[in-house]
Amino acid sequence: MTPEELDNKLKELKGELFNLRFQHAINQLDNPHKIEAVKKDIARVMTILCEKKNA
């Protein structure tokens, strides 16, 4: 993926994390482990972005 695509994916994941946290706060979240999975996906995308910028 290109850095622009990764930036878009990162924005999308952060929005999803926000929505999941909101749902969790009002007790509408069925699977709270989804929050952890999204956080890990964000970390993966950020790692790839840093690797591409340093290369």
PDB file of N, H, CA, C and O in Angstrom:
ATOM      1  N   MET A   1       0.839  -1.185   0.000  1.00  0.00           N
ATOM      2  CA  MET A   1       0.000   0.000   0.000  1.00  0.00           C
ATOM      3  C   MET A   1       0.882   1.245   0.000  1.00  0.00           C
ATOM      4  O   MET A   1       1.991   1.245   0.534  1.00  0.00           O
ATOM      5  N   THR A   2       0.366   2.292  -0.605  1.00  0.00           N
ATOM      6  H   THR A   2      -0.535   2.292  -1.039  1.00  0.00           H
ATOM      7  CA  THR A   2       1.104   3.546  -0.638  1.00  0.00           C
ATOM      8  C   THR A   2       0.904   4.287   0.688  1.00  0.00           C
ATOM      9  O   THR A   2      -0.040   3.999   1.424  1.00  0.00           O
ATOM     10  N   PRO A   3       1.779   5.226   0.986  1.00  0.00           N
ATOM     11  CA  PRO A   3       1.614   5.990   2.233  1.00  0.00           C
ATOM     12  C   PRO A   3       0.267   6.718   2.320  1.00  0.00           C
ATOM     13  O   PRO A   3      -0.293   6.860   3.408  1.00  0.00           O
ATOM     14  N   GLU A   4      -0.251   7.176   1.178  1.00  0.00           N
ATOM     15  H   GLU A   4       0.204   7.060   0.295  1.00  0.00           H
ATOM     16  CA  GLU A   4      -1.555   7.858   1.188  1.00  0.00           C
ATOM     17  C   GLU A   4      -2.666   6.884   1.566  1.00  0.00           C
ATOM     18  O   GLU A   4      -3.569   7.223   2.330  1.00  0.00           O
ATOM     19  N   GLU A   5      -2.590   5.676   1.023  1.00  0.00           N
ATOM     20  H   GLU A   5      -1.856   5.401   0.402  1.00  0.00           H
ATOM     21  CA  GLU A   5      -3.589   4.659   1.355  1.00  0.00           C
ATOM     22  C   GLU A   5      -3.498   4.277   2.830  1.00  0.00           C
ATOM     23  O   GLU A   5      -4.515   4.058   3.488  1.00  0.00           O
ATOM     24  N   LEU A   6      -2.277   4.202   3.337  1.00  0.00           N
ATOM     25  H   LEU A   6      -1.451   4.380   2.803  1.00  0.00           H
ATOM     26  CA  LEU A   6      -2.085   3.874   4.750  1.00  0.00           C
ATOM     27  C   LEU A   6      -2.636   4.977   5.643  1.00  0.00           C
ATOM     28  O   LEU A   6      -3.231   4.699   6.684  1.00  0.00           O
ATOM     29  N   ASP A   7      -2.437   6.238   5.235  1.00  0.00           N
ATOM     30  H   ASP A   7      -1.953   6.464   4.389  1.00  0.00           H
ATOM     31  CA  ASP A   7      -2.998   7.354   6.009  1.00  0.00           C
ATOM     32  C   ASP A   7      -4.520   7.283   6.043  1.00  0.00           C
ATOM     33  O   ASP A   7      -5.140   7.515   7.081  1.00  0.00           O
ATOM     34  N   ASN A   8      -5.114   6.959   4.899  1.00  0.00           N
ATOM     35  H   ASN A   8      -4.611   6.770   4.055  1.00  0.00           H
ATOM     36  CA  ASN A   8      -6.573   6.832   4.850  1.00  0.00           C
ATOM     37  C   ASN A   8      -7.051   5.688   5.731  1.00  0.00           C
ATOM     38  O   ASN A   8      -8.056   5.814   6.431  1.00  0.00           O
ATOM     39  N   LYS A   9      -6.331   4.574   5.695  1.00  0.00           N
ATOM     40  H   LYS A   9      -5.515   4.471   5.126  1.00  0.00           H
ATOM     41  CA  LYS A   9      -6.684   3.417   6.526  1.00  0.00           C
ATOM     42  C   LYS A   9      -6.566   3.776   8.004  1.00  0.00           C
ATOM     43  O   LYS A   9      -7.400   3.369   8.813  1.00  0.00           O
ATOM     44  N   LEU A  10      -5.536   4.534   8.355  1.00  0.00           N
ATOM     45  H   LEU A  10      -4.859   4.865   7.698  1.00  0.00           H
ATOM     46  CA  LEU A  10      -5.330   4.949   9.739  1.00  0.00           C
ATOM     47  C   LEU A  10      -6.484   5.833  10.213  1.00  0.00           C
ATOM     48  O   LEU A  10      -6.978   5.657  11.327  1.00  0.00           O
ATOM     49  N   LYS A  11      -6.912   6.771   9.386  1.00  0.00           N
ATOM     50  H   LYS A  11      -6.511   6.914   8.482  1.00  0.00           H
ATOM     51  CA  LYS A  11      -8.042   7.631   9.740  1.00  0.00           C
ATOM     52  C   LYS A  11      -9.312   6.810   9.918  1.00  0.00           C
ATOM     53  O   LYS A  11     -10.101   7.050  10.832  1.00  0.00           O
ATOM     54  N   GLU A  12      -9.496   5.832   9.026  1.00  0.00           N
ATOM     55  H   GLU A  12      -8.855   5.637   8.283  1.00  0.00           H
ATOM     56  CA  GLU A  12     -10.675   4.969   9.111  1.00  0.00           C
ATOM     57  C   GLU A  12     -10.675   4.157  10.406  1.00  0.00           C
ATOM     58  O   GLU A  12     -11.705   4.033  11.069  1.00  0.00           O
ATOM     59  N   LEU A  13      -9.521   3.608  10.759  1.00  0.00           N
ATOM     60  H   LEU A  13      -8.684   3.708  10.221  1.00  0.00           H
ATOM     61  CA  LEU A  13      -9.413   2.802  11.979  1.00  0.00           C
ATOM     62  C   LEU A  13      -9.614   3.649  13.230  1.00  0.00           C
ATOM     63  O   LEU A  13     -10.242   3.200  14.190  1.00  0.00           O
ATOM     64  N   LYS A  14      -9.087   4.864  13.225  1.00  0.00           N
ATOM     65  H   LYS A  14      -8.577   5.228  12.446  1.00  0.00           H
ATOM     66  CA  LYS A  14      -9.274   5.739  14.379  1.00  0.00           C
ATOM     67  C   LYS A  14     -10.740   6.123  14.550  1.00  0.00           C
ATOM     68  O   LYS A  14     -11.229   6.231  15.674  1.00  0.00           O
ATOM     69  N   GLY A  15     -11.432   6.325  13.446  1.00  0.00           N
ATOM     70  H   GLY A  15     -11.035   6.237  12.533  1.00  0.00           H
ATOM     71  CA  GLY A  15     -12.868   6.598  13.517  1.00  0.00           C
ATOM     72  C   GLY A  15     -13.630   5.403  14.057  1.00  0.00           C
ATOM     73  O   GLY A  15     -14.553   5.548  14.858  1.00  0.00           O
ATOM     74  N   GLU A  16     -13.230   4.213  13.608  1.00  0.00           N
ATOM     75  H   GLU A  16     -12.480   4.095  12.958  1.00  0.00           H
ATOM     76  CA  GLU A  16     -13.880   2.999  14.100  1.00  0.00           C
ATOM     77  C   GLU A  16     -13.622   2.824  15.596  1.00  0.00           C
ATOM     78  O   GLU A  16     -14.521   2.427  16.337  1.00  0.00           O
ATOM     79  N   LEU A  17     -12.406   3.116  16.040  1.00  0.00           N
ATOM     80  H   LEU A  17     -11.675   3.439  15.438  1.00  0.00           H
ATOM     81  CA  LEU A  17     -12.078   3.006  17.459  1.00  0.00           C
ATOM     82  C   LEU A  17     -12.922   3.981  18.279  1.00  0.00           C
ATOM     83  O   LEU A  17     -13.412   3.630  19.352  1.00  0.00           O
ATOM     84  N   PHE A  18     -13.091   5.187  17.781  1.00  0.00           N
ATOM     85  H   PHE A  18     -12.693   5.473  16.909  1.00  0.00           H
ATOM     86  CA  PHE A  18     -13.928   6.178  18.462  1.00  0.00           C
ATOM     87  C   PHE A  18     -15.351   5.653  18.621  1.00  0.00           C
ATOM     88  O   PHE A  18     -15.939   5.738  19.699  1.00  0.00           O
ATOM     89  N   ASN A  19     -15.897   5.107  17.531  1.00  0.00           N
ATOM     90  H   ASN A  19     -15.420   5.038  16.655  1.00  0.00           H
ATOM     91  CA  ASN A  19     -17.267   4.584  17.582  1.00  0.00           C
ATOM     92  C   ASN A  19     -17.381   3.411  18.546  1.00  0.00           C
ATOM     93  O   ASN A  19     -18.366   3.302  19.275  1.00  0.00           O
ATOM     94  N   LEU A  20     -16.387   2.537  18.556  1.00  0.00           N
ATOM     95  H   LEU A  20     -15.586   2.626  17.963  1.00  0.00           H
ATOM     96  CA  LEU A  20     -16.411   1.393  19.467  1.00  0.00           C
ATOM     97  C   LEU A  20     -16.351   1.844  20.925  1.00  0.00           C
ATOM     98  O   LEU A  20     -17.050   1.296  21.777  1.00  0.00           O
ATOM     99  N   ARG A  21     -15.514   2.845  21.209  1.00  0.00           N
ATOM    100  H   ARG A  21     -14.947   3.290  20.516  1.00  0.00           H
ATOM    101  CA  ARG A  21     -15.418   3.355  22.581  1.00  0.00           C
ATOM    102  C   ARG A  21     -16.737   3.996  23.009  1.00  0.00           C
ATOM    103  O   ARG A  21     -17.169   3.848  24.152  1.00  0.00           O
ATOM    104  N   PHE A  22     -17.363   4.701  22.085  1.00  0.00           N
ATOM    105  H   PHE A  22     -17.012   4.821  21.157  1.00  0.00           H
ATOM    106  CA  PHE A  22     -18.654   5.322  22.384  1.00  0.00           C
ATOM    107  C   PHE A  22     -19.702   4.252  22.679  1.00  0.00           C
ATOM    108  O   PHE A  22     -20.458   4.366  23.643  1.00  0.00           O
ATOM    109  N   GLN A  23     -19.743   3.212  21.845  1.00  0.00           N
ATOM    110  H   GLN A  23     -19.129   3.119  21.062  1.00  0.00           H
ATOM    111  CA  GLN A  23     -20.696   2.127  22.064  1.00  0.00           C
ATOM    112  C   GLN A  23     -20.427   1.429  23.397  1.00  0.00           C
ATOM    113  O   GLN A  23     -21.358   1.055  24.111  1.00  0.00           O
ATOM    114  N   HIS A  24     -19.159   1.260  23.721  1.00  0.00           N
ATOM    115  H   HIS A  24     -18.403   1.564  23.141  1.00  0.00           H
ATOM    116  CA  HIS A  24     -18.793   0.615  24.983  1.00  0.00           C
ATOM    117  C   HIS A  24     -19.246   1.461  26.178  1.00  0.00           C
ATOM    118  O   HIS A  24     -19.679   0.924  27.197  1.00  0.00           O
ATOM    119  N   ALA A  25     -19.142   2.771  26.043  1.00  0.00           N
ATOM    120  H   ALA A  25     -18.790   3.207  25.214  1.00  0.00           H
ATOM    121  CA  ALA A  25     -19.514   3.664  27.138  1.00  0.00           C
ATOM    122  C   ALA A  25     -21.012   3.615  27.425  1.00  0.00           C
ATOM    123  O   ALA A  25     -21.433   3.778  28.571  1.00  0.00           O
ATOM    124  N   ILE A  26     -21.807   3.393  26.395  1.00  0.00           N
ATOM    125  H   ILE A  26     -21.465   3.261  25.465  1.00  0.00           H
ATOM    126  CA  ILE A  26     -23.259   3.352  26.607  1.00  0.00           C
ATOM    127  C   ILE A  26     -23.783   1.915  26.609  1.00  0.00           C
ATOM    128  O   ILE A  26     -24.979   1.679  26.439  1.00  0.00           O
ATOM    129  N   ASN A  27     -22.886   0.975  26.802  1.00  0.00           N
ATOM    130  H   ASN A  27     -21.914   1.167  26.940  1.00  0.00           H
ATOM    131  CA  ASN A  27     -23.215  -0.449  26.964  1.00  0.00           C
ATOM    132  C   ASN A  27     -23.971  -1.051  25.780  1.00  0.00           C
ATOM    133  O   ASN A  27     -24.886  -1.851  25.972  1.00  0.00           O
ATOM    134  N   GLN A  28     -23.599  -0.675  24.574  1.00  0.00           N
ATOM    135  H   GLN A  28     -22.856  -0.025  24.418  1.00  0.00           H
ATOM    136  CA  GLN A  28     -24.203  -1.269  23.389  1.00  0.00           C
ATOM    137  C   GLN A  28     -23.223  -2.136  22.613  1.00  0.00           C
ATOM    138  O   GLN A  28     -23.569  -2.664  21.556  1.00  0.00           O
ATOM    139  N   LEU A  29     -22.009  -2.289  23.119  1.00  0.00           N
ATOM    140  H   LEU A  29     -21.728  -1.860  23.978  1.00  0.00           H
ATOM    141  CA  LEU A  29     -20.985  -3.043  22.412  1.00  0.00           C
ATOM    142  C   LEU A  29     -21.111  -4.522  22.761  1.00  0.00           C
ATOM    143  O   LEU A  29     -21.057  -4.896  23.932  1.00  0.00           O
ATOM    144  N   ASP A  30     -21.280  -5.364  21.737  1.00  0.00           N
ATOM    145  H   ASP A  30     -21.324  -5.061  20.785  1.00  0.00           H
ATOM    146  CA  ASP A  30     -21.437  -6.796  21.958  1.00  0.00           C
ATOM    147  C   ASP A  30     -20.105  -7.481  22.256  1.00  0.00           C
ATOM    148  O   ASP A  30     -20.039  -8.375  23.100  1.00  0.00           O
ATOM    149  N   ASN A  31     -19.050  -7.064  21.568  1.00  0.00           N
ATOM    150  H   ASN A  31     -19.104  -6.338  20.883  1.00  0.00           H
ATOM    151  CA  ASN A  31     -17.760  -7.721  21.698  1.00  0.00           C
ATOM    152  C   ASN A  31     -16.689  -6.696  22.086  1.00  0.00           C
ATOM    153  O   ASN A  31     -16.138  -6.029  21.211  1.00  0.00           O
ATOM    154  N   PRO A  32     -16.382  -6.559  23.389  1.00  0.00           N
ATOM    155  CA  PRO A  32     -15.397  -5.562  23.799  1.00  0.00           C
ATOM    156  C   PRO A  32     -13.970  -5.881  23.341  1.00  0.00           C
ATOM    157  O   PRO A  32     -13.106  -5.006  23.382  1.00  0.00           O
ATOM    158  N   HIS A  33     -13.715  -7.098  22.914  1.00  0.00           N
ATOM    159  H   HIS A  33     -14.417  -7.809  22.881  1.00  0.00           H
ATOM    160  CA  HIS A  33     -12.380  -7.453  22.420  1.00  0.00           C
ATOM    161  C   HIS A  33     -12.102  -6.823  21.060  1.00  0.00           C
ATOM    162  O   HIS A  33     -10.954  -6.778  20.619  1.00  0.00           O
ATOM    163  N   LYS A  34     -13.135  -6.344  20.404  1.00  0.00           N
ATOM    164  H   LYS A  34     -14.068  -6.380  20.763  1.00  0.00           H
ATOM    165  CA  LYS A  34     -12.970  -5.679  19.115  1.00  0.00           C
ATOM    166  C   LYS A  34     -12.154  -4.398  19.275  1.00  0.00           C
ATOM    167  O   LYS A  34     -11.425  -4.009  18.362  1.00  0.00           O
ATOM    168  N   ILE A  35     -12.272  -3.741  20.433  1.00  0.00           N
ATOM    169  H   ILE A  35     -12.864  -4.057  21.174  1.00  0.00           H
ATOM    170  CA  ILE A  35     -11.494  -2.521  20.692  1.00  0.00           C
ATOM    171  C   ILE A  35     -10.008  -2.841  20.656  1.00  0.00           C
ATOM    172  O   ILE A  35      -9.234  -2.111  20.037  1.00  0.00           O
ATOM    173  N   GLU A  36      -9.604  -3.910  21.304  1.00  0.00           N
ATOM    174  H   GLU A  36     -10.233  -4.503  21.807  1.00  0.00           H
ATOM    175  CA  GLU A  36      -8.195  -4.307  21.324  1.00  0.00           C
ATOM    176  C   GLU A  36      -7.699  -4.644  19.930  1.00  0.00           C
ATOM    177  O   GLU A  36      -6.573  -4.303  19.570  1.00  0.00           O
ATOM    178  N   ALA A  37      -8.535  -5.315  19.140  1.00  0.00           N
ATOM    179  H   ALA A  37      -9.450  -5.593  19.433  1.00  0.00           H
ATOM    180  CA  ALA A  37      -8.144  -5.686  17.785  1.00  0.00           C
ATOM    181  C   ALA A  37      -7.925  -4.446  16.917  1.00  0.00           C
ATOM    182  O   ALA A  37      -6.985  -4.400  16.124  1.00  0.00           O
ATOM    183  N   VAL A  38      -8.784  -3.454  17.067  1.00  0.00           N
ATOM    184  H   VAL A  38      -9.548  -3.492  17.711  1.00  0.00           H
ATOM    185  CA  VAL A  38      -8.644  -2.225  16.281  1.00  0.00           C
ATOM    186  C   VAL A  38      -7.391  -1.461  16.712  1.00  0.00           C
ATOM    187  O   VAL A  38      -6.694  -0.893  15.871  1.00  0.00           O
ATOM    188  N   LYS A  39      -7.100  -1.442  18.015  1.00  0.00           N
ATOM    189  H   LYS A  39      -7.666  -1.903  18.699  1.00  0.00           H
ATOM    190  CA  LYS A  39      -5.880  -0.790  18.497  1.00  0.00           C
ATOM    191  C   LYS A  39      -4.639  -1.444  17.898  1.00  0.00           C
ATOM    192  O   LYS A  39      -3.692  -0.755  17.517  1.00  0.00           O
ATOM    193  N   LYS A  40      -4.644  -2.763  17.816  1.00  0.00           N
ATOM    194  H   LYS A  40      -5.413  -3.323  18.126  1.00  0.00           H
ATOM    195  CA  LYS A  40      -3.505  -3.482  17.236  1.00  0.00           C
ATOM    196  C   LYS A  40      -3.381  -3.185  15.745  1.00  0.00           C
ATOM    197  O   LYS A  40      -2.271  -3.055  15.230  1.00  0.00           O
ATOM    198  N   ASP A  41      -4.514  -3.076  15.047  1.00  0.00           N
ATOM    199  H   ASP A  41      -5.416  -3.181  15.466  1.00  0.00           H
ATOM    200  CA  ASP A  41      -4.479  -2.730  13.627  1.00  0.00           C
ATOM    201  C   ASP A  41      -3.910  -1.330  13.432  1.00  0.00           C
ATOM    202  O   ASP A  41      -3.139  -1.098  12.500  1.00  0.00           O
ATOM    203  N   ILE A  42      -4.284  -0.397  14.305  1.00  0.00           N
ATOM    204  H   ILE A  42      -4.909  -0.586  15.061  1.00  0.00           H
ATOM    205  CA  ILE A  42      -3.747   0.965  14.231  1.00  0.00           C
ATOM    206  C   ILE A  42      -2.233   0.936  14.431  1.00  0.00           C
ATOM    207  O   ILE A  42      -1.499   1.613  13.711  1.00  0.00           O
ATOM    208  N   ALA A  43      -1.770   0.163  15.396  1.00  0.00           N
ATOM    209  H   ALA A  43      -2.367  -0.386  15.981  1.00  0.00           H
ATOM    210  CA  ALA A  43      -0.332   0.059  15.653  1.00  0.00           C
ATOM    211  C   ALA A  43       0.398  -0.528  14.446  1.00  0.00           C
ATOM    212  O   ALA A  43       1.496  -0.088  14.107  1.00  0.00           O
ATOM    213  N   ARG A  44      -0.211  -1.518  13.804  1.00  0.00           N
ATOM    214  H   ARG A  44      -1.103  -1.876  14.080  1.00  0.00           H
ATOM    215  CA  ARG A  44       0.411  -2.124  12.620  1.00  0.00           C
ATOM    216  C   ARG A  44       0.560  -1.107  11.493  1.00  0.00           C
ATOM    217  O   ARG A  44       1.611  -1.018  10.857  1.00  0.00           O
ATOM    218  N   VAL A  45      -0.496  -0.348  11.254  1.00  0.00           N
ATOM    219  H   VAL A  45      -1.349  -0.420  11.770  1.00  0.00           H
ATOM    220  CA  VAL A  45      -0.453   0.645  10.177  1.00  0.00           C
ATOM    221  C   VAL A  45       0.583   1.719  10.495  1.00  0.00           C
ATOM    222  O   VAL A  45       1.330   2.144   9.614  1.00  0.00           O
ATOM    223  N   MET A  46       0.628   2.156  11.752  1.00  0.00           N
ATOM    224  H   MET A  46       0.020   1.811  12.467  1.00  0.00           H
ATOM    225  CA  MET A  46       1.603   3.181  12.131  1.00  0.00           C
ATOM    226  C   MET A  46       3.029   2.664  11.995  1.00  0.00           C
ATOM    227  O   MET A  46       3.920   3.412  11.593  1.00  0.00           O
ATOM    228  N   THR A  47       3.255   1.407  12.320  1.00  0.00           N
ATOM    229  H   THR A  47       2.532   0.799  12.646  1.00  0.00           H
ATOM    230  CA  THR A  47       4.581   0.811  12.180  1.00  0.00           C
ATOM    231  C   THR A  47       5.002   0.785  10.717  1.00  0.00           C
ATOM    232  O   THR A  47       6.133   1.138  10.385  1.00  0.00           O
ATOM    233  N   ILE A  48       4.099   0.371   9.850  1.00  0.00           N
ATOM    234  H   ILE A  48       3.180   0.084  10.119  1.00  0.00           H
ATOM    235  CA  ILE A  48       4.413   0.319   8.423  1.00  0.00           C
ATOM    236  C   ILE A  48       4.704   1.718   7.873  1.00  0.00           C
ATOM    237  O   ILE A  48       5.612   1.897   7.060  1.00  0.00           O
ATOM    238  N   LEU A  49       3.920   2.713   8.327  1.00  0.00           N
ATOM    239  H   LEU A  49       3.183   2.567   8.987  1.00  0.00           H
ATOM    240  CA  LEU A  49       4.156   4.087   7.891  1.00  0.00           C
ATOM    241  C   LEU A  49       5.542   4.570   8.317  1.00  0.00           C
ATOM    242  O   LEU A  49       6.250   5.195   7.528  1.00  0.00           O
ATOM    243  N   CYS A  50       5.929   4.286   9.550  1.00  0.00           N
ATOM    244  H   CYS A  50       5.355   3.778  10.191  1.00  0.00           H
ATOM    245  CA  CYS A  50       7.255   4.698  10.033  1.00  0.00           C
ATOM    246  C   CYS A  50       8.366   4.007   9.257  1.00  0.00           C
ATOM    247  O   CYS A  50       9.383   4.621   8.937  1.00  0.00           O
ATOM    248  N   GLU A  51       8.171   2.734   8.957  1.00  0.00           N
ATOM    249  H   GLU A  51       7.344   2.235   9.217  1.00  0.00           H
ATOM    250  CA  GLU A  51       9.183   1.996   8.202  1.00  0.00           C
ATOM    251  C   GLU A  51       9.338   2.595   6.805  1.00  0.00           C
ATOM    252  O   GLU A  51      10.456   2.721   6.306  1.00  0.00           O
ATOM    253  N   LYS A  52       8.232   2.962   6.179  1.00  0.00           N
ATOM    254  H   LYS A  52       7.324   2.859   6.585  1.00  0.00           H
ATOM    255  CA  LYS A  52       8.298   3.531   4.830  1.00  0.00           C
ATOM    256  C   LYS A  52       8.927   4.919   4.842  1.00  0.00           C
ATOM    257  O   LYS A  52       9.649   5.280   3.913  1.00  0.00           O
ATOM    258  N   LYS A  53       8.657   5.706   5.896  1.00  0.00           N
ATOM    259  H   LYS A  53       8.070   5.413   6.651  1.00  0.00           H
ATOM    260  CA  LYS A  53       9.236   7.038   5.974  1.00  0.00           C
ATOM    261  C   LYS A  53      10.738   6.987   6.233  1.00  0.00           C
ATOM    262  O   LYS A  53      11.481   7.845   5.754  1.00  0.00           O
ATOM    263  N   ASN A  54      11.187   5.988   6.987  1.00  0.00           N
ATOM    264  H   ASN A  54      10.584   5.291   7.375  1.00  0.00           H
ATOM    265  CA  ASN A  54      12.609   5.865   7.304  1.00  0.00           C
ATOM    266  C   ASN A  54      13.401   5.226   6.176  1.00  0.00           C
ATOM    267  O   ASN A  54      14.623   5.363   6.124  1.00  0.00           O
ATOM    268  N   ALA A  55      12.730   4.539   5.285  1.00  0.00           N
ATOM    269  H   ALA A  55      11.738   4.428   5.327  1.00  0.00           H
ATOM    270  CA  ALA A  55      13.432   3.855   4.186  1.00  0.00           C
ATOM    271  C   ALA A  55      13.779   4.801   3.061  1.00  0.00           C
ATOM    272  O   ALA A  55      14.370   4.384   2.065  1.00  0.00           O
TER     273      ALA A  55
END
